[in-house]
Each structure stands twice: as C-alpha cells, then as structure tokens.
Amino acid sequence: MTGSAKAGFCLRCAVSYPILKACKKIDSLFAGEKSFSYLDLLPYVLNDDGQTPIVLNSDRKIQLQLDRKGEFHTTS
C-alpha cells in the first residue's frame, strides 16, 4: 500500500468522529419533529467502507482505488 493511501486512512479516521458528532447534534436539534435520526444522515456523509485504499491522481481531481493486485482504478 502506498504512503498516500495510508495517509488517506488516517485522515478518514480523524474526520469520522467529528462527522458522527455533528450528525448527532443535528438529530438533537430536530428532536421535536423526529422525521429523521442521525443514522439516516450518516450514509450521506460517511459513505466509504473504511477498508478500501483511496488516493487522488497527480492533478488531485480524480479518486483512485487501490485493488488487491496493487493496481489503481478510478472511482466516484
């Protein structure tokens, strides 16, 4: 695995908890209406499996996934 892929895991880990905390806060702000919960929000903001290495190409505009063979493929 590349150094940038490892760094990506670190970054994704570092931002996951604050995102979870923000979703819970939004949930509590709308507690009276209760038309959704923080669990409904999470798939919109935390949408990766946390296991697939993802890096950016040299232009830093396209995401690339690293497969098990060590080859990069574009991803959305």
All heavy atoms as a GROMACS GRO file, in nm:
protein
  590
    1MET      N    1   0.084  -0.118   0.000
    1MET     CA    2   0.000   0.000   0.000
    1MET      C    3   0.089   0.124   0.000
    1MET      O    4   0.191   0.128   0.067
    1MET     CB    5  -0.091  -0.002   0.124
    1MET     CG    6  -0.186   0.111   0.125
    1MET     SD    7  -0.299   0.118   0.268
    1MET     CE    8  -0.338  -0.049   0.302
    2THR      N    9   0.047   0.223  -0.073
    2THR     CA   10   0.126   0.346  -0.085
    2THR      C   11   0.115   0.432   0.040
    2THR      O   12   0.020   0.420   0.119
    2THR     CB   13   0.079   0.429  -0.205
    2THR    OG1   14  -0.052   0.478  -0.179
    2THR    CG2   15   0.082   0.349  -0.333
    3GLY      N   16   0.212   0.521   0.056
    3GLY     CA   17   0.209   0.613   0.170
    3GLY      C   18   0.089   0.705   0.166
    3GLY      O   19   0.030   0.736   0.270
    4SER      N   20   0.049   0.747   0.046
    4SER     CA   21  -0.067   0.835   0.037
    4SER      C   22  -0.197   0.762   0.072
    4SER      O   23  -0.288   0.820   0.128
    4SER     CB   24  -0.077   0.898  -0.101
    4SER     OG   25  -0.085   0.802  -0.201
    5ALA      N   26  -0.203   0.632   0.041
    5ALA     CA   27  -0.321   0.554   0.078
    5ALA      C   28  -0.329   0.540   0.230
    5ALA      O   29  -0.437   0.552   0.290
    5ALA     CB   30  -0.318   0.417   0.012
    6LYS      N   31  -0.214   0.517   0.295
    6LYS     CA   32  -0.212   0.509   0.441
    6LYS      C   33  -0.251   0.642   0.504
    6LYS      O   34  -0.325   0.646   0.601
    6LYS     CB   35  -0.073   0.466   0.489
    6LYS     CG   36  -0.041   0.322   0.460
    6LYS     CD   37   0.099   0.288   0.505
    6LYS     CE   38   0.138   0.148   0.462
    6LYS     NZ   39   0.277   0.116   0.497
    7ALA      N   40  -0.202   0.750   0.446
    7ALA     CA   41  -0.237   0.883   0.496
    7ALA      C   42  -0.386   0.908   0.481
    7ALA      O   43  -0.449   0.970   0.567
    7ALA     CB   44  -0.157   0.989   0.422
    8GLY      N   45  -0.443   0.859   0.371
    8GLY     CA   46  -0.587   0.873   0.349
    8GLY      C   47  -0.667   0.803   0.458
    8GLY      O   48  -0.768   0.855   0.504
    9PHE      N   49  -0.624   0.684   0.499
    9PHE     CA   50  -0.691   0.614   0.608
    9PHE      C   51  -0.684   0.696   0.737
    9PHE      O   52  -0.782   0.707   0.810
    9PHE     CB   53  -0.629   0.476   0.634
    9PHE     CG   54  -0.676   0.370   0.538
    9PHE    CD1   55  -0.585   0.294   0.468
    9PHE    CD2   56  -0.811   0.345   0.521
    9PHE    CE1   57  -0.628   0.195   0.381
    9PHE    CE2   58  -0.855   0.246   0.434
    9PHE     CZ   59  -0.763   0.172   0.364
   10CYS      N   60  -0.569   0.754   0.764
   10CYS     CA   61  -0.554   0.836   0.885
   10CYS      C   62  -0.648   0.955   0.881
   10CYS      O   63  -0.713   0.987   0.980
   10CYS     CB   64  -0.409   0.883   0.900
   10CYS     SG   65  -0.294   0.751   0.938
   11LEU      N   66  -0.654   1.021   0.767
   11LEU     CA   67  -0.741   1.138   0.753
   11LEU      C   68  -0.888   1.098   0.767
   11LEU      O   69  -0.964   1.163   0.838
   11LEU     CB   70  -0.717   1.206   0.618
   11LEU     CG   71  -0.804   1.328   0.590
   11LEU    CD1   72  -0.781   1.436   0.694
   11LEU    CD2   73  -0.774   1.381   0.451
   12ARG      N   74  -0.927   0.989   0.701
   12ARG     CA   75  -1.066   0.944   0.709
   12ARG      C   76  -1.102   0.908   0.852
   12ARG      O   77  -1.212   0.938   0.900
   12ARG     CB   78  -1.088   0.827   0.616
   12ARG     CG   79  -1.090   0.873   0.469
   12ARG     CD   80  -1.045   0.772   0.370
   12ARG     NE   81  -1.122   0.650   0.358
   12ARG     CZ   82  -1.082   0.546   0.286
   12ARG    NH1   83  -0.968   0.552   0.220
   12ARG    NH2   84  -1.154   0.439   0.279
   13CYS      N   85  -1.010   0.849   0.925
   13CYS     CA   86  -1.033   0.814   1.065
   13CYS      C   87  -1.049   0.941   1.149
   13CYS      O   88  -1.137   0.950   1.234
   13CYS     CB   89  -0.918   0.728   1.116
   13CYS     SG   90  -0.940   0.672   1.286
   14ALA      N   91  -0.963   1.038   1.124
   14ALA     CA   92  -0.964   1.162   1.203
   14ALA      C   93  -1.092   1.241   1.183
   14ALA      O   94  -1.138   1.307   1.277
   14ALA     CB   95  -0.843   1.248   1.166
   15VAL      N   96  -1.151   1.239   1.065
   15VAL     CA   97  -1.271   1.318   1.041
   15VAL      C   98  -1.401   1.243   1.070
   15VAL      O   99  -1.506   1.304   1.082
   15VAL     CB  100  -1.276   1.375   0.898
   15VAL    CG1  101  -1.158   1.465   0.871
   15VAL    CG2  102  -1.287   1.267   0.794
   16SER      N  103  -1.396   1.112   1.083
   16SER     CA  104  -1.517   1.034   1.104
   16SER      C  105  -1.588   1.068   1.234
   16SER      O  106  -1.710   1.084   1.236
   16SER     CB  107  -1.487   0.884   1.100
   16SER     OG  108  -1.447   0.846   0.972
   17TYR      N  109  -1.515   1.078   1.345
   17TYR     CA  110  -1.579   1.106   1.473
   17TYR      C  111  -1.645   1.244   1.475
   17TYR      O  112  -1.761   1.255   1.517
   17TYR     CB  113  -1.482   1.089   1.590
   17TYR     CG  114  -1.550   1.119   1.721
   17TYR    CD1  115  -1.643   1.031   1.775
   17TYR    CD2  116  -1.525   1.237   1.790
   17TYR    CE1  117  -1.709   1.060   1.892
   17TYR    CE2  118  -1.590   1.267   1.907
   17TYR     CZ  119  -1.681   1.178   1.959
   17TYR     OH  120  -1.747   1.207   2.075
   18PRO      N  121  -1.577   1.351   1.431
   18PRO     CA  122  -1.646   1.481   1.429
   18PRO      C  123  -1.770   1.482   1.340
   18PRO      O  124  -1.869   1.548   1.371
   18PRO     CB  125  -1.540   1.578   1.376
   18PRO     CG  126  -1.410   1.513   1.410
   18PRO     CD  127  -1.435   1.366   1.399
   19ILE      N  128  -1.768   1.406   1.231
   19ILE     CA  129  -1.886   1.398   1.145
   19ILE      C  130  -1.999   1.326   1.217
   19ILE      O  131  -2.114   1.370   1.214
   19ILE     CB  132  -1.851   1.329   1.011
   19ILE    CG1  133  -1.762   1.419   0.927
   19ILE    CG2  134  -1.978   1.290   0.935
   19ILE    CD1  135  -1.706   1.353   0.803
   20LEU      N  136  -1.968   1.218   1.284
   20LEU     CA  137  -2.068   1.146   1.363
   20LEU      C  138  -2.127   1.238   1.469
   20LEU      O  139  -2.249   1.244   1.487
   20LEU     CB  140  -2.006   1.022   1.429
   20LEU     CG  141  -2.094   0.947   1.528
   20LEU    CD1  142  -2.218   0.891   1.459
   20LEU    CD2  143  -2.014   0.836   1.595
   21LYS      N  144  -2.042   1.311   1.538
   21LYS     CA  145  -2.086   1.403   1.643
   21LYS      C  146  -2.178   1.512   1.586
   21LYS      O  147  -2.281   1.546   1.645
   21LYS     CB  148  -1.962   1.466   1.707
   21LYS     CG  149  -1.986   1.532   1.837
   21LYS     CD  150  -1.852   1.572   1.897
   21LYS     CE  151  -1.870   1.665   2.013
   21LYS     NZ  152  -1.744   1.708   2.071
   22ALA      N  153  -2.143   1.566   1.468
   22ALA     CA  154  -2.226   1.668   1.404
   22ALA      C  155  -2.363   1.612   1.364
   22ALA      O  156  -2.465   1.680   1.381
   22ALA     CB  157  -2.155   1.725   1.282
   23CYS      N  158  -2.366   1.490   1.312
   23CYS     CA  159  -2.493   1.429   1.275
   23CYS      C  160  -2.582   1.408   1.397
   23CYS      O  161  -2.703   1.430   1.392
   23CYS     CB  162  -2.471   1.297   1.203
   23CYS     SG  163  -2.408   1.316   1.035
   24LYS      N  164  -2.521   1.369   1.508
   24LYS     CA  165  -2.599   1.353   1.632
   24LYS      C  166  -2.651   1.487   1.682
   24LYS      O  167  -2.762   1.496   1.734
   24LYS     CB  168  -2.514   1.284   1.739
   24LYS     CG  169  -2.493   1.137   1.713
   24LYS     CD  170  -2.414   1.071   1.824
   24LYS     CE  171  -2.403   0.922   1.802
   24LYS     NZ  172  -2.330   0.854   1.911
   25LYS      N  173  -2.572   1.592   1.666
   25LYS     CA  174  -2.617   1.725   1.707
   25LYS      C  175  -2.734   1.772   1.621
   25LYS      O  176  -2.832   1.826   1.672
   25LYS     CB  177  -2.503   1.825   1.699
   25LYS     CG  178  -2.541   1.962   1.749
   25LYS     CD  179  -2.425   2.056   1.755
   25LYS     CE  180  -2.470   2.190   1.812
   25LYS     NZ  181  -2.358   2.280   1.832
   26ILE      N  182  -2.724   1.751   1.491
   26ILE     CA  183  -2.835   1.786   1.401
   26ILE      C  184  -2.960   1.710   1.440
   26ILE      O  185  -3.070   1.766   1.444
   26ILE     CB  186  -2.797   1.760   1.254
   26ILE    CG1  187  -2.689   1.860   1.210
   26ILE    CG2  188  -2.919   1.768   1.162
   26ILE    CD1  189  -2.626   1.826   1.075
   27ASP      N  190  -2.945   1.583   1.472
   27ASP     CA  191  -3.056   1.499   1.516
   27ASP      C  192  -3.122   1.561   1.640
   27ASP      O  193  -3.243   1.573   1.648
   27ASP     CB  194  -3.007   1.358   1.545
   27ASP     CG  195  -3.116   1.262   1.588
   27ASP    OD1  196  -3.236   1.295   1.574
   27ASP    OD2  197  -3.082   1.154   1.636
   28SER      N  198  -3.039   1.602   1.735
   28SER     CA  199  -3.095   1.658   1.859
   28SER      C  200  -3.163   1.793   1.835
   28SER      O  201  -3.260   1.827   1.904
   28SER     CB  202  -2.987   1.672   1.966
   28SER     OG  203  -2.895   1.773   1.933
   29LEU      N  204  -3.115   1.871   1.739
   29LEU     CA  205  -3.179   1.999   1.708
   29LEU      C  206  -3.320   1.982   1.653
   29LEU      O  207  -3.405   2.069   1.669
   29LEU     CB  208  -3.093   2.078   1.608
   29LEU     CG  209  -2.960   2.129   1.659
   29LEU    CD1  210  -2.879   2.190   1.545
   29LEU    CD2  211  -2.980   2.231   1.771
   30PHE      N  212  -3.344   1.871   1.585
   30PHE     CA  213  -3.474   1.844   1.526
   30PHE      C  214  -3.550   1.738   1.605
   30PHE      O  215  -3.638   1.671   1.552
   30PHE     CB  216  -3.459   1.801   1.380
   30PHE     CG  217  -3.409   1.911   1.291
   30PHE    CD1  218  -3.273   1.926   1.267
   30PHE    CD2  219  -3.498   1.999   1.233
   30PHE    CE1  220  -3.227   2.028   1.185
   30PHE    CE2  221  -3.453   2.102   1.151
   30PHE     CZ  222  -3.317   2.117   1.128
   31ALA      N  223  -3.519   1.723   1.733
   31ALA     CA  224  -3.578   1.617   1.816
   31ALA      C  225  -3.730   1.626   1.825
   31ALA      O  226  -3.798   1.524   1.833
   31ALA     CB  227  -3.516   1.618   1.955
   32GLY      N  228  -3.785   1.746   1.824
   32GLY     CA  229  -3.929   1.762   1.835
   32GLY      C  230  -4.003   1.707   1.715
   32GLY      O  231  -4.108   1.644   1.728
   33GLU      N  232  -3.951   1.730   1.598
   33GLU     CA  233  -4.017   1.683   1.476
   33GLU      C  234  -3.992   1.535   1.451
   33GLU      O  235  -4.077   1.465   1.401
   33GLU     CB  236  -3.968   1.765   1.357
   33GLU     CG  237  -4.003   1.912   1.369
   33GLU     CD  238  -3.936   1.995   1.263
   33GLU    OE1  239  -3.900   1.941   1.157
   33GLU    OE2  240  -3.920   2.115   1.287
   34LYS      N  241  -3.871   1.490   1.479
   34LYS     CA  242  -3.828   1.350   1.469
   34LYS      C  243  -3.867   1.282   1.338
   34LYS      O  244  -3.914   1.170   1.334
   34LYS     CB  245  -3.882   1.270   1.587
   34LYS     CG  246  -3.788   1.170   1.647
   34LYS     CD  247  -3.649   1.220   1.652
   34LYS     CE  248  -3.561   1.134   1.736
   34LYS     NZ  249  -3.423   1.161   1.713
   35SER      N  250  -3.846   1.354   1.228
   35SER     CA  251  -3.872   1.294   1.097
   35SER      C  252  -3.751   1.217   1.045
   35SER      O  253  -3.760   1.151   0.943
   35SER     CB  254  -3.913   1.403   0.996
   35SER     OG  255  -3.811   1.501   0.988
   36PHE      N  256  -3.637   1.228   1.114
   36PHE     CA  257  -3.517   1.154   1.078
   36PHE      C  258  -3.429   1.141   1.202
   36PHE      O  259  -3.449   1.207   1.302
   36PHE     CB  260  -3.440   1.223   0.965
   36PHE     CG  261  -3.385   1.358   1.004
   36PHE    CD1  262  -3.259   1.368   1.061
   36PHE    CD2  263  -3.460   1.472   0.986
   36PHE    CE1  264  -3.209   1.492   1.098
   36PHE    CE2  265  -3.411   1.596   1.022
   36PHE     CZ  266  -3.285   1.606   1.078
   37SER      N  267  -3.330   1.053   1.192
   37SER     CA  268  -3.233   1.038   1.301
   37SER      C  269  -3.093   1.055   1.243
   37SER      O  270  -3.075   1.060   1.120
   37SER     CB  271  -3.246   0.902   1.368
   37SER     OG  272  -3.186   0.802   1.288
   38TYR      N  273  -2.995   1.059   1.329
   38TYR     CA  274  -2.857   1.073   1.282
   38TYR      C  275  -2.817   0.954   1.196
   38TYR      O  276  -2.736   0.967   1.105
   38TYR     CB  277  -2.759   1.094   1.398
   38TYR     CG  278  -2.725   0.968   1.475
   38TYR    CD1  279  -2.611   0.896   1.444
   38TYR    CD2  280  -2.806   0.924   1.578
   38TYR    CE1  281  -2.578   0.781   1.513
   38TYR    CE2  282  -2.773   0.810   1.650
   38TYR     CZ  283  -2.660   0.738   1.616
   38TYR     OH  284  -2.628   0.625   1.685
   39LEU      N  285  -2.876   0.839   1.219
   39LEU     CA  286  -2.847   0.720   1.138
   39LEU      C  287  -2.892   0.739   0.993
   39LEU      O  288  -2.833   0.682   0.901
   39LEU     CB  289  -2.912   0.596   1.198
   39LEU     CG  290  -2.856   0.554   1.335
   39LEU    CD1  291  -2.939   0.440   1.393
   39LEU    CD2  292  -2.711   0.514   1.322
   40ASP      N  293  -2.996   0.819   0.973
   40ASP     CA  294  -3.042   0.849   0.837
   40ASP      C  295  -2.943   0.940   0.765
   40ASP      O  296  -2.930   0.935   0.643
   40ASP     CB  297  -3.180   0.915   0.840
   40ASP     CG  298  -3.287   0.825   0.898
   40ASP    OD1  299  -3.285   0.704   0.868
   40ASP    OD2  300  -3.372   0.875   0.974
   41LEU      N  301  -2.874   1.026   0.840
   41LEU     CA  302  -2.780   1.121   0.781
   41LEU      C  303  -2.645   1.058   0.747
   41LEU      O  304  -2.580   1.098   0.650
   41LEU     CB  305  -2.756   1.238   0.877
   41LEU     CG  306  -2.876   1.324   0.913
   41LEU    CD1  307  -2.838   1.425   1.020
   41LEU    CD2  308  -2.930   1.392   0.789
   42LEU      N  309  -2.600   0.964   0.826
   42LEU     CA  310  -2.465   0.910   0.812
   42LEU      C  311  -2.429   0.859   0.672
   42LEU      O  312  -2.320   0.888   0.624
   42LEU     CB  313  -2.440   0.800   0.916
   42LEU     CG  314  -2.416   0.850   1.058
   42LEU    CD1  315  -2.399   0.732   1.152
   42LEU    CD2  316  -2.296   0.942   1.066
   43PRO      N  317  -2.516   0.786   0.603
   43PRO     CA  318  -2.477   0.738   0.470
   43PRO      C  319  -2.446   0.849   0.370
   43PRO      O  320  -2.375   0.827   0.273
   43PRO     CB  321  -2.598   0.657   0.424
   43PRO     CG  322  -2.672   0.621   0.547
   43PRO     CD  323  -2.646   0.732   0.644
   44TYR      N  324  -2.497   0.969   0.395
   44TYR     CA  325  -2.471   1.081   0.304
   44TYR      C  326  -2.333   1.142   0.326
   44TYR      O  327  -2.277   1.204   0.236
   44TYR     CB  328  -2.577   1.190   0.320
   44TYR     CG  329  -2.714   1.144   0.276
   44TYR    CD1  330  -2.811   1.111   0.368
   44TYR    CD2  331  -2.744   1.132   0.140
   44TYR    CE1  332  -2.936   1.067   0.328
   44TYR    CE2  333  -2.869   1.090   0.098
   44TYR     CZ  334  -2.964   1.057   0.193
   44TYR     OH  335  -3.087   1.013   0.152
   45VAL      N  336  -2.279   1.127   0.446
   45VAL     CA  337  -2.152   1.193   0.477
   45VAL      C  338  -2.037   1.098   0.508
   45VAL      O  339  -1.920   1.133   0.497
   45VAL     CB  340  -2.169   1.295   0.592
   45VAL    CG1  341  -2.254   1.412   0.546
   45VAL    CG2  342  -2.229   1.230   0.715
   46LEU      N  343  -2.068   0.978   0.551
   46LEU     CA  344  -1.967   0.874   0.575
   46LEU      C  345  -2.000   0.758   0.484
   46LEU      O  346  -2.065   0.662   0.524
   46LEU     CB  347  -1.966   0.830   0.722
   46LEU     CG  348  -1.920   0.932   0.823
   46LEU    CD1  349  -1.933   0.875   0.965
   46LEU    CD2  350  -1.776   0.973   0.798
   47ASN      N  351  -1.953   0.767   0.361
   47ASN     CA  352  -2.000   0.672   0.261
   47ASN      C  353  -1.892   0.577   0.208
   47ASN      O  354  -1.904   0.526   0.099
   47ASN     CB  355  -2.065   0.747   0.145
   47ASN     CG  356  -1.968   0.842   0.078
   47ASN    OD1  357  -1.855   0.856   0.119
   47ASN    ND2  358  -2.014   0.909  -0.025
   48ASP      N  359  -1.786   0.556   0.285
   48ASP     CA  360  -1.690   0.455   0.240
   48ASP      C  361  -1.680   0.344   0.343
   48ASP      O  362  -1.723   0.359   0.456
   48ASP     CB  363  -1.554   0.516   0.206
   48ASP     CG  364  -1.471   0.555   0.325
   48ASP    OD1  365  -1.442   0.466   0.408
   48ASP    OD2  366  -1.433   0.671   0.336
   49ASP      N  367  -1.624   0.232   0.302
   49ASP     CA  368  -1.618   0.116   0.390
   49ASP      C  369  -1.502   0.122   0.491
   49ASP      O  370  -1.493   0.039   0.579
   49ASP     CB  371  -1.609  -0.013   0.309
   49ASP     CG  372  -1.485  -0.022   0.223
   49ASP    OD1  373  -1.393   0.062   0.236
   49ASP    OD2  374  -1.478  -0.115   0.141
   50GLY      N  375  -1.413   0.220   0.476
   50GLY     CA  376  -1.302   0.234   0.568
   50GLY      C  377  -1.192   0.131   0.549
   50GLY      O  378  -1.100   0.121   0.628
   51GLN      N  379  -1.202   0.051   0.443
   51GLN     CA  380  -1.103  -0.054   0.418
   51GLN      C  381  -1.038  -0.042   0.281
   51GLN      O  382  -0.929  -0.092   0.260
   51GLN     CB  383  -1.169  -0.191   0.431
   51GLN     CG  384  -1.222  -0.217   0.570
   51GLN     CD  385  -1.293  -0.350   0.578
   51GLN    OE1  386  -1.283  -0.434   0.489
   51GLN    NE2  387  -1.366  -0.369   0.685
   52THR      N  388  -1.105   0.024   0.188
   52THR     CA  389  -1.054   0.037   0.052
   52THR      C  390  -0.959   0.156   0.043
   52THR      O  391  -0.999   0.269   0.073
   52THR     CB  392  -1.169   0.056  -0.047
   52THR    OG1  393  -1.262  -0.051  -0.032
   52THR    CG2  394  -1.118   0.060  -0.189
   53PRO      N  395  -0.833   0.134   0.005
   53PRO     CA  396  -0.740   0.247  -0.009
   53PRO      C  397  -0.782   0.338  -0.124
   53PRO      O  398  -0.809   0.292  -0.235
   53PRO     CB  399  -0.606   0.181  -0.041
   53PRO     CG  400  -0.622   0.037  -0.004
   53PRO     CD  401  -0.767   0.006  -0.018
   54ILE      N  402  -0.793   0.468  -0.097
   54ILE     CA  403  -0.832   0.566  -0.196
   54ILE      C  404  -0.728   0.678  -0.196
   54ILE      O  405  -0.691   0.729  -0.091
   54ILE     CB  406  -0.972   0.624  -0.168
   54ILE    CG1  407  -1.076   0.513  -0.170
   54ILE    CG2  408  -1.007   0.734  -0.267
   54ILE    CD1  409  -1.214   0.556  -0.125
   55VAL      N  410  -0.681   0.716  -0.314
   55VAL     CA  411  -0.586   0.828  -0.328
   55VAL      C  412  -0.636   0.917  -0.440
   55VAL      O  413  -0.727   0.881  -0.515
   55VAL     CB  414  -0.443   0.779  -0.358
   55VAL    CG1  415  -0.390   0.694  -0.244
   55VAL    CG2  416  -0.437   0.702  -0.487
   56LEU      N  417  -0.575   1.034  -0.454
   56LEU     CA  418  -0.606   1.124  -0.564
   56LEU      C  419  -0.498   1.112  -0.670
   56LEU      O  420  -0.382   1.086  -0.638
   56LEU     CB  421  -0.614   1.268  -0.515
   56LEU     CG  422  -0.726   1.300  -0.417
   56LEU    CD1  423  -0.715   1.444  -0.369
   56LEU    CD2  424  -0.862   1.275  -0.479
   57ASN      N  425  -0.536   1.135  -0.796
   57ASN     CA  426  -0.437   1.132  -0.904
   57ASN      C  427  -0.345   1.253  -0.891
   57ASN      O  428  -0.361   1.337  -0.802
   57ASN     CB  429  -0.505   1.126  -1.040
   57ASN     CG  430  -0.572   1.256  -1.079
   57ASN    OD1  431  -0.600   1.342  -0.996
   57ASN    ND2  432  -0.600   1.269  -1.207
   58SER      N  433  -0.249   1.265  -0.980
   58SER     CA  434  -0.150   1.372  -0.970
   58SER      C  435  -0.211   1.511  -0.984
   58SER      O  436  -0.158   1.608  -0.931
   58SER     CB  437  -0.040   1.352  -1.075
   58SER     OG  438  -0.097   1.352  -1.204
   59ASP      N  439  -0.325   1.523  -1.053
   59ASP     CA  440  -0.395   1.651  -1.065
   59ASP      C  441  -0.481   1.680  -0.941
   59ASP      O  442  -0.536   1.789  -0.930
   59ASP     CB  443  -0.486   1.653  -1.187
   59ASP     CG  444  -0.410   1.647  -1.318
   59ASP    OD1  445  -0.289   1.680  -1.317
   59ASP    OD2  446  -0.469   1.608  -1.419
   60ARG      N  447  -0.493   1.581  -0.853
   60ARG     CA  448  -0.572   1.590  -0.731
   60ARG      C  449  -0.721   1.615  -0.761
   60ARG      O  450  -0.791   1.679  -0.684
   60ARG     CB  451  -0.516   1.695  -0.636
   60ARG     CG  452  -0.369   1.670  -0.602
   60ARG     CD  453  -0.311   1.765  -0.504
   60ARG     NE  454  -0.377   1.769  -0.375
   60ARG     CZ  455  -0.366   1.678  -0.279
   60ARG    NH1  456  -0.292   1.573  -0.297
   60ARG    NH2  457  -0.429   1.694  -0.164
   61LYS      N  458  -0.769   1.562  -0.875
   61LYS     CA  459  -0.908   1.581  -0.914
   61LYS      C  460  -0.985   1.451  -0.927
   61LYS      O  461  -1.108   1.452  -0.926
   61LYS     CB  462  -0.915   1.657  -1.047
   61LYS     CG  463  -0.862   1.799  -1.037
   61LYS     CD  464  -0.872   1.869  -1.169
   61LYS     CE  465  -0.816   2.010  -1.155
   61LYS     NZ  466  -0.824   2.085  -1.279
   62ILE      N  467  -0.916   1.340  -0.941
   62ILE     CA  468  -0.982   1.210  -0.962
   62ILE      C  469  -0.941   1.114  -0.851
   62ILE      O  470  -0.824   1.100  -0.819
   62ILE     CB  471  -0.942   1.151  -1.099
   62ILE    CG1  472  -0.986   1.245  -1.212
   62ILE    CG2  473  -1.003   1.013  -1.118
   62ILE    CD1  474  -0.938   1.203  -1.349
   63GLN      N  475  -1.042   1.049  -0.791
   63GLN     CA  476  -1.015   0.949  -0.688
   63GLN      C  477  -0.976   0.817  -0.754
   63GLN      O  478  -1.038   0.775  -0.852
   63GLN     CB  479  -1.138   0.926  -0.600
   63GLN     CG  480  -1.167   1.037  -0.506
   63GLN     CD  481  -1.282   1.002  -0.413
   63GLN    OE1  482  -1.351   0.902  -0.431
   63GLN    NE2  483  -1.303   1.085  -0.313
   64LEU      N  484  -0.877   0.752  -0.698
   64LEU     CA  485  -0.832   0.622  -0.746
   64LEU      C  486  -0.838   0.522  -0.631
   64LEU      O  487  -0.796   0.552  -0.520
   64LEU     CB  488  -0.688   0.631  -0.797
   64LEU     CG  489  -0.661   0.734  -0.907
   64LEU    CD1  490  -0.511   0.748  -0.929
   64LEU    CD2  491  -0.731   0.694  -1.035
   65GLN      N  492  -0.891   0.404  -0.658
   65GLN     CA  493  -0.894   0.296  -0.560
   65GLN      C  494  -0.782   0.199  -0.590
   65GLN      O  495  -0.755   0.167  -0.706
   65GLN     CB  496  -1.026   0.219  -0.565
   65GLN     CG  497  -1.138   0.284  -0.494
   65GLN     CD  498  -1.261   0.193  -0.493
   65GLN    OE1  499  -1.274   0.102  -0.574
   65GLN    NE2  500  -1.352   0.219  -0.401
   66LEU      N  501  -0.718   0.151  -0.487
   66LEU     CA  502  -0.612   0.052  -0.499
   66LEU      C  503  -0.675  -0.086  -0.481
   66LEU      O  504  -0.735  -0.114  -0.377
   66LEU     CB  505  -0.504   0.077  -0.393
   66LEU     CG  506  -0.380  -0.008  -0.399
   66LEU    CD1  507  -0.303   0.019  -0.528
   66LEU    CD2  508  -0.291   0.021  -0.279
   67ASP      N  509  -0.664  -0.173  -0.583
   67ASP     CA  510  -0.722  -0.307  -0.570
   67ASP      C  511  -0.622  -0.404  -0.506
   67ASP      O  512  -0.510  -0.367  -0.472
   67ASP     CB  513  -0.772  -0.358  -0.706
   67ASP     CG  514  -0.663  -0.386  -0.807
   67ASP    OD1  515  -0.544  -0.394  -0.768
   67ASP    OD2  516  -0.697  -0.401  -0.926
   68ARG      N  517  -0.663  -0.526  -0.491
   68ARG     CA  518  -0.581  -0.628  -0.423
   68ARG      C  519  -0.453  -0.662  -0.500
   68ARG      O  520  -0.357  -0.710  -0.445
   68ARG     CB  521  -0.661  -0.754  -0.400
   68ARG     CG  522  -0.772  -0.732  -0.301
   68ARG     CD  523  -0.852  -0.855  -0.276
   68ARG     NE  524  -0.960  -0.823  -0.186
   68ARG     CZ  525  -1.038  -0.911  -0.134
   68ARG    NH1  526  -1.026  -1.038  -0.164
   68ARG    NH2  527  -1.135  -0.874  -0.053
   69LYS      N  528  -0.452  -0.634  -0.631
   69LYS     CA  529  -0.334  -0.660  -0.714
   69LYS      C  530  -0.235  -0.543  -0.708
   69LYS      O  531  -0.130  -0.548  -0.769
   69LYS     CB  532  -0.376  -0.684  -0.859
   69LYS     CG  533  -0.459  -0.807  -0.880
   69LYS     CD  534  -0.497  -0.819  -1.026
   69LYS     CE  535  -0.591  -0.935  -1.049
   69LYS     NZ  536  -0.634  -0.941  -1.190
   70GLY      N  537  -0.274  -0.434  -0.640
   70GLY     CA  538  -0.188  -0.316  -0.632
   70GLY      C  539  -0.205  -0.222  -0.749
   70GLY      O  540  -0.123  -0.134  -0.771
   71GLU      N  541  -0.316  -0.238  -0.824
   71GLU     CA  542  -0.343  -0.152  -0.938
   71GLU      C  543  -0.449  -0.048  -0.902
   71GLU      O  544  -0.542  -0.078  -0.828
   71GLU     CB  545  -0.389  -0.236  -1.057
   71GLU     CG  546  -0.286  -0.336  -1.103
   71GLU     CD  547  -0.339  -0.432  -1.210
   71GLU    OE1  548  -0.457  -0.423  -1.244
   71GLU    OE2  549  -0.260  -0.515  -1.257
   72PHE      N  550  -0.434   0.072  -0.957
   72PHE     CA  551  -0.529   0.179  -0.931
   72PHE      C  552  -0.640   0.181  -1.037
   72PHE      O  553  -0.615   0.159  -1.154
   72PHE     CB  554  -0.458   0.315  -0.929
   72PHE     CG  555  -0.374   0.335  -0.809
   72PHE    CD1  556  -0.236   0.325  -0.815
   72PHE    CD2  557  -0.431   0.366  -0.686
   72PHE    CE1  558  -0.157   0.344  -0.703
   72PHE    CE2  559  -0.354   0.386  -0.574
   72PHE     CZ  560  -0.216   0.376  -0.582
   73HIS      N  561  -0.762   0.211  -0.991
   73HIS     CA  562  -0.879   0.225  -1.078
   73HIS      C  563  -0.956   0.349  -1.036
   73HIS      O  564  -0.966   0.377  -0.917
   73HIS     CB  565  -0.970   0.102  -1.069
   73HIS     CG  566  -0.899  -0.026  -1.102
   73HIS    ND1  567  -0.879  -0.068  -1.232
   73HIS    CD2  568  -0.843  -0.120  -1.023
   73HIS    CE1  569  -0.814  -0.183  -1.229
   73HIS    NE2  570  -0.790  -0.217  -1.104
   74THR      N  571  -1.014   0.420  -1.132
   74THR     CA  572  -1.091   0.539  -1.098
   74THR      C  573  -1.217   0.498  -1.024
   74THR      O  574  -1.272   0.390  -1.043
   74THR     CB  575  -1.129   0.620  -1.224
   74THR    OG1  576  -1.201   0.535  -1.313
   74THR    CG2  577  -1.006   0.676  -1.292
   75THR      N  578  -1.261   0.587  -0.938
   75THR     CA  579  -1.382   0.565  -0.859
   75THR      C  580  -1.457   0.696  -0.847
   75THR      O  581  -1.402   0.801  -0.875
   75THR     CB  582  -1.346   0.509  -0.719
   75THR    OG1  583  -1.466   0.482  -0.648
   75THR    CG2  584  -1.263   0.608  -0.640
   76SER      N  585  -1.581   0.687  -0.809
   76SER     CA  586  -1.661   0.810  -0.793
   76SER      C  587  -1.665   0.852  -0.648
   76SER      O  588  -1.639   0.777  -0.559
   76SER     CB  589  -1.803   0.787  -0.842
   76SER     OG  590  -1.863   0.681  -0.772
   0.00000   0.00000   0.00000
